[in-house]
Amino acid sequence: MSATTVPIPPTSRSALAKYWIGIALIVAAGIGLAWWGTADVREKYGDTRSYLADIANDDGVETTDSGLLFKVVRSGEGPSPTDEDIALIGYKGSLRDGTVFDEQPQAPMPVQGVVPGFSEALKKMQKGGKYEIWIPPALGYGAEDRSNPQTGEVVIPGNSVLKFEVELFEFRSRQEIEEMQRQMEEQQGQQGGAAPQGLPPELQRQLEQQLRQQGR
């Protein structure tokens, strides 16, 4: 997939409404950053402060007051998301040794529902923009290990620096999505309660996964 092409084909208004309703359902099911699907990555990482200082000296890397490091790979256009928004993004998360712990080409993400460093970065981005970000442990998962919920295997060791490549495709306010959901429910009632169809396959899989986890 080209990094300059937004992977969202043109859709009708009804299809677009169903798309964002799917996102609303996923958020309601408790979406957050995942941490499964990799082998054991337990190892010693050395001095975090020195590592981040080296990254901060790289060309184009900026450091915020909180300690978040970011680099603008491609600038976007327009306003930036806020805490009240749900962003549609593509991302890849990795550890210092390059181990990828999570990757999604397209996923809905509540700006206020992720780790502080990730949220801060999203609020700097604009539609069409692409960033590299480095999240210190204090703005990520801290000293706590994160494990695969199915195997118990440690995937993100405590005190890890998290590196993400993030692309912002679109964002909508929660209020907009709730209104779309209300309208869709009214349409269902008029049509005899039929469930909405036509969600993109990837969103459908994410929704089913989140619902399974919620039911445990």
C-alpha positions as a LaTeX table, in Angstrom:
\begin{tabular}{lrrr}
\hline
Residue & $x$ (\AA) & $y$ (\AA) & $z$ (\AA) \\
\hline
Met1 & 0.00 & 0.00 & 0.00 \\
Ser2 & 1.35 & 3.42 & $-0.90$ \\
Ala3 & 2.11 & 5.58 & 2.13 \\
Thr4 & 0.54 & 8.53 & 0.37 \\
Thr5 & $-2.75$ & 6.83 & $-0.39$ \\
Val6 & $-5.52$ & 6.87 & 2.20 \\
Pro7 & $-6.90$ & 3.30 & 2.20 \\
Ile8 & $-10.57$ & 4.34 & 2.31 \\
Pro9 & $-12.38$ & 3.98 & $-1.03$ \\
Pro10 & $-15.21$ & 6.41 & $-1.88$ \\
Thr11 & $-18.48$ & 5.31 & $-0.32$ \\
Ser12 & $-22.09$ & 6.40 & $-0.34$ \\
Arg13 & $-23.48$ & 8.34 & 2.62 \\
Ser14 & $-25.34$ & 5.27 & 3.89 \\
Ala15 & $-22.21$ & 3.10 & 3.68 \\
Leu16 & $-20.16$ & 5.79 & 5.42 \\
Ala17 & $-22.74$ & 5.99 & 8.20 \\
Lys18 & $-22.56$ & 2.21 & 8.69 \\
Tyr19 & $-18.76$ & 2.46 & 8.75 \\
Trp20 & $-18.75$ & 4.94 & 11.62 \\
Ile21 & $-21.50$ & 3.05 & 13.44 \\
Gly22 & $-19.16$ & 0.07 & 13.39 \\
Ile23 & $-16.48$ & 2.24 & 14.95 \\
Ala24 & $-18.94$ & 3.38 & 17.62 \\
Leu25 & $-19.71$ & $-0.25$ & 18.49 \\
Ile26 & $-16.03$ & $-1.08$ & 18.75 \\
Val27 & $-15.42$ & 1.85 & 21.07 \\
Ala28 & $-18.39$ & 0.82 & 23.19 \\
Ala29 & $-16.82$ & $-2.61$ & 23.51 \\
Gly30 & $-13.74$ & $-1.06$ & 25.07 \\
Ile31 & $-11.11$ & $-0.72$ & 22.36 \\
Gly32 & $-7.54$ & 0.10 & 23.32 \\
Leu33 & $-4.05$ & $-0.61$ & 22.11 \\
Ala34 & $-3.54$ & $-4.38$ & 21.81 \\
Trp35 & $-0.47$ & $-6.35$ & 22.79 \\
Trp36 & $-0.57$ & $-9.86$ & 21.38 \\
Gly37 & 0.66 & $-11.87$ & 18.42 \\
Thr38 & 4.45 & $-11.86$ & 19.00 \\
Ala39 & 7.00 & $-14.19$ & 20.53 \\
Asp40 & 8.57 & $-13.72$ & 23.96 \\
Val41 & 10.55 & $-10.45$ & 23.98 \\
Arg42 & 11.89 & $-10.41$ & 27.55 \\
Glu43 & 15.37 & $-8.91$ & 27.58 \\
Lys44 & 17.49 & $-6.18$ & 29.13 \\
Tyr45 & 17.13 & $-2.81$ & 27.47 \\
Gly46 & 19.91 & $-0.76$ & 29.00 \\
Asp47 & 19.62 & 2.87 & 30.01 \\
Thr48 & 16.35 & 4.40 & 28.80 \\
Arg49 & 17.44 & 7.99 & 29.39 \\
Ser50 & 20.52 & 7.64 & 27.17 \\
Tyr51 & 18.52 & 5.90 & 24.47 \\
Leu52 & 15.91 & 8.68 & 24.37 \\
Ala53 & 18.63 & 11.34 & 24.42 \\
Asp54 & 20.19 & 9.76 & 21.33 \\
Ile55 & 16.80 & 9.74 & 19.56 \\
Ala56 & 16.21 & 13.37 & 20.52 \\
Asn57 & 19.43 & 14.36 & 18.74 \\
Asp58 & 18.32 & 12.84 & 15.44 \\
Asp59 & 17.37 & 15.22 & 12.63 \\
Gly60 & 13.72 & 16.27 & 12.68 \\
Val61 & 12.92 & 14.80 & 16.11 \\
Glu62 & 11.12 & 17.12 & 18.53 \\
Thr63 & 10.56 & 16.67 & 22.28 \\
Thr64 & 7.46 & 17.93 & 24.10 \\
Asp65 & 7.35 & 19.20 & 27.68 \\
Ser66 & 5.99 & 15.83 & 28.81 \\
Gly67 & 8.93 & 13.94 & 27.32 \\
Leu68 & 7.21 & 12.57 & 24.22 \\
Leu69 & 9.48 & 12.43 & 21.15 \\
Phe70 & 8.05 & 12.72 & 17.67 \\
Lys71 & 9.08 & 13.24 & 14.07 \\
Val72 & 6.80 & 14.51 & 11.31 \\
Val73 & 7.25 & 12.12 & 8.41 \\
Arg74 & 4.47 & 13.77 & 6.42 \\
Ser75 & 2.44 & 16.83 & 7.35 \\
Gly76 & $-1.35$ & 16.67 & 7.24 \\
Glu77 & $-3.97$ & 19.34 & 6.67 \\
Gly78 & $-6.78$ & 20.87 & 8.69 \\
Pro79 & $-7.58$ & 20.70 & 12.41 \\
Ser80 & $-6.25$ & 18.14 & 14.88 \\
Pro81 & $-8.26$ & 15.61 & 16.93 \\
Thr82 & $-9.27$ & 16.40 & 20.51 \\
Asp83 & $-10.02$ & 14.24 & 23.54 \\
Glu84 & $-13.65$ & 14.11 & 22.39 \\
Asp85 & $-12.82$ & 12.53 & 19.03 \\
Ile86 & $-12.37$ & 9.04 & 17.64 \\
Ala87 & $-9.56$ & 8.78 & 15.13 \\
Leu88 & $-9.23$ & 6.37 & 12.24 \\
Ile89 & $-5.54$ & 5.51 & 12.01 \\
Gly90 & $-2.97$ & 3.05 & 10.77 \\
Tyr91 & $-0.13$ & 2.21 & 13.14 \\
Lys92 & 2.76 & $-0.10$ & 13.95 \\
Gly93 & 4.15 & $-0.40$ & 17.46 \\
Ser94 & 7.60 & $-1.81$ & 18.18 \\
Leu95 & 10.17 & $-2.12$ & 20.97 \\
Arg96 & 13.74 & $-0.86$ & 20.99 \\
Asp97 & 15.05 & $-4.02$ & 19.38 \\
Gly98 & 12.57 & $-3.69$ & 16.51 \\
Thr99 & 10.14 & $-6.35$ & 17.77 \\
Val100 & 6.65 & $-5.44$ & 16.54 \\
Phe101 & 4.08 & $-5.95$ & 19.29 \\
Asp102 & 1.02 & $-4.55$ & 17.50 \\
Glu103 & 0.18 & $-3.45$ & 13.97 \\
Gln104 & $-3.06$ & $-2.34$ & 12.34 \\
Pro105 & $-3.32$ & $-0.89$ & 8.82 \\
Gln106 & $-6.66$ & 0.71 & 9.71 \\
Ala107 & $-8.25$ & 0.92 & 13.14 \\
Pro108 & $-10.55$ & 3.24 & 15.12 \\
Met109 & $-8.97$ & 4.72 & 18.22 \\
Pro110 & $-10.60$ & 6.93 & 20.89 \\
Val111 & $-8.14$ & 9.76 & 21.49 \\
Gln112 & $-8.79$ & 9.69 & 25.22 \\
Gly113 & $-8.77$ & 5.89 & 25.43 \\
Val114 & $-5.08$ & 5.14 & 24.84 \\
Val115 & $-1.83$ & 5.62 & 26.76 \\
Pro116 & $-0.97$ & 9.30 & 27.45 \\
Gly117 & 1.92 & 9.52 & 24.99 \\
Phe118 & $-0.14$ & 8.10 & 22.13 \\
Ser119 & $-3.02$ & 10.44 & 22.92 \\
Glu120 & $-0.69$ & 13.45 & 23.00 \\
Ala121 & 0.72 & 12.54 & 19.59 \\
Leu122 & $-2.72$ & 12.11 & 18.02 \\
Lys123 & $-3.71$ & 15.59 & 19.18 \\
Lys124 & $-0.74$ & 17.04 & 17.29 \\
Met125 & $-1.56$ & 15.32 & 14.01 \\
Gln126 & $-3.75$ & 16.39 & 11.11 \\
Lys127 & $-5.64$ & 14.37 & 8.50 \\
Gly128 & $-3.26$ & 12.77 & 6.05 \\
Gly129 & $-0.29$ & 13.21 & 8.39 \\
Lys130 & 2.20 & 10.54 & 9.34 \\
Tyr131 & 4.40 & 10.61 & 12.46 \\
Glu132 & 7.03 & 8.54 & 14.16 \\
Ile133 & 6.71 & 8.73 & 17.94 \\
Trp134 & 8.74 & 7.45 & 20.88 \\
Ile135 & 6.82 & 7.06 & 24.12 \\
Pro136 & 8.83 & 6.94 & 27.38 \\
Pro137 & 7.64 & 4.40 & 29.98 \\
Ala138 & 6.04 & 7.15 & 32.10 \\
Leu139 & 3.78 & 8.06 & 29.16 \\
Gly140 & 3.19 & 4.44 & 28.14 \\
Tyr141 & 2.67 & 1.34 & 30.29 \\
Gly142 & 5.14 & 2.25 & 33.04 \\
Ala143 & 6.86 & $-0.50$ & 35.00 \\
Glu144 & 4.08 & $-3.05$ & 34.44 \\
Asp145 & 4.61 & $-5.98$ & 32.07 \\
Arg146 & 2.00 & $-6.43$ & 29.36 \\
Ser147 & 1.24 & $-10.01$ & 28.41 \\
Asn148 & $-0.61$ & $-11.91$ & 25.72 \\
Pro149 & $-4.03$ & $-12.51$ & 27.35 \\
Gln150 & $-4.28$ & $-15.92$ & 25.73 \\
Thr151 & $-0.84$ & $-17.33$ & 26.55 \\
Gly152 & 0.37 & $-15.18$ & 29.45 \\
Glu153 & 3.57 & $-14.52$ & 27.51 \\
Val154 & 5.19 & $-11.13$ & 28.17 \\
Val155 & 5.00 & $-9.03$ & 25.02 \\
Ile156 & 5.83 & $-5.57$ & 26.37 \\
Pro157 & 8.30 & $-5.73$ & 29.29 \\
Gly158 & 7.91 & $-3.18$ & 32.04 \\
Asn159 & 9.70 & 0.17 & 31.54 \\
Ser160 & 9.75 & $-0.25$ & 27.76 \\
Val161 & 10.08 & 2.66 & 25.36 \\
Leu162 & 7.34 & 2.30 & 22.74 \\
Lys163 & 7.98 & 3.36 & 19.15 \\
Phe164 & 5.02 & 3.91 & 16.84 \\
Glu165 & 4.59 & 4.79 & 13.21 \\
Val166 & 1.18 & 6.45 & 13.01 \\
Glu167 & $-0.89$ & 7.68 & 10.07 \\
Leu168 & $-4.07$ & 9.69 & 10.66 \\
Phe169 & $-6.73$ & 9.09 & 8.02 \\
Glu170 & $-9.83$ & 10.69 & 9.53 \\
Phe171 & $-11.50$ & 11.57 & 12.80 \\
Arg172 & $-15.02$ & 12.23 & 14.03 \\
Ser173 & $-16.44$ & 13.47 & 17.32 \\
Arg174 & $-18.15$ & 11.03 & 19.65 \\
Gln175 & $-21.27$ & 13.19 & 19.33 \\
Glu176 & $-21.31$ & 12.72 & 15.55 \\
Ile177 & $-20.93$ & 8.98 & 15.87 \\
Glu178 & $-23.64$ & 8.75 & 18.54 \\
Glu179 & $-26.00$ & 10.69 & 16.27 \\
Met180 & $-25.21$ & 8.32 & 13.38 \\
Gln181 & $-25.90$ & 5.41 & 15.69 \\
Arg182 & $-29.25$ & 6.92 & 16.72 \\
Gln183 & $-30.26$ & 7.42 & 13.10 \\
Met184 & $-29.23$ & 3.87 & 12.20 \\
Glu185 & $-31.29$ & 2.47 & 15.09 \\
Glu186 & $-34.32$ & 4.41 & 13.84 \\
Gln187 & $-33.81$ & 2.95 & 10.36 \\
Gln188 & $-33.59$ & $-0.54$ & 11.83 \\
Gly189 & $-36.89$ & 0.00 & 13.61 \\
Gln190 & $-38.55$ & 1.06 & 10.40 \\
Gln191 & $-37.14$ & $-1.99$ & 8.61 \\
Gly192 & $-38.27$ & $-4.51$ & 11.21 \\
Gly193 & $-35.14$ & $-4.51$ & 13.37 \\
Ala194 & $-32.72$ & $-5.85$ & 10.79 \\
Ala195 & $-29.07$ & $-5.52$ & 11.82 \\
Pro196 & $-26.93$ & $-3.11$ & 9.80 \\
Gln197 & $-24.92$ & $-4.83$ & 7.09 \\
Gly198 & $-21.92$ & $-3.91$ & 5.01 \\
Leu199 & $-19.28$ & $-3.11$ & 7.65 \\
Pro200 & $-15.75$ & $-3.33$ & 6.26 \\
Pro201 & $-14.35$ & $-6.84$ & 6.99 \\
Glu202 & $-11.47$ & $-5.57$ & 9.15 \\
Leu203 & $-13.80$ & $-3.50$ & 11.35 \\
Gln204 & $-16.17$ & $-6.44$ & 11.58 \\
Arg205 & $-13.34$ & $-8.68$ & 12.81 \\
Gln206 & $-12.25$ & $-6.07$ & 15.35 \\
Leu207 & $-15.81$ & $-5.70$ & 16.60 \\
Glu208 & $-16.25$ & $-9.45$ & 17.03 \\
Gln209 & $-12.90$ & $-9.72$ & 18.82 \\
Gln210 & $-13.74$ & $-6.90$ & 21.23 \\
Leu211 & $-17.16$ & $-8.40$ & 21.99 \\
Arg212 & $-15.60$ & $-11.80$ & 22.70 \\
Gln213 & $-13.11$ & $-10.20$ & 25.10 \\
Gln214 & $-15.87$ & $-8.24$ & 26.82 \\
Gly215 & $-17.87$ & $-11.42$ & 27.36 \\
Arg216 & $-15.05$ & $-13.23$ & 29.18 \\
\hline
\end{tabular}
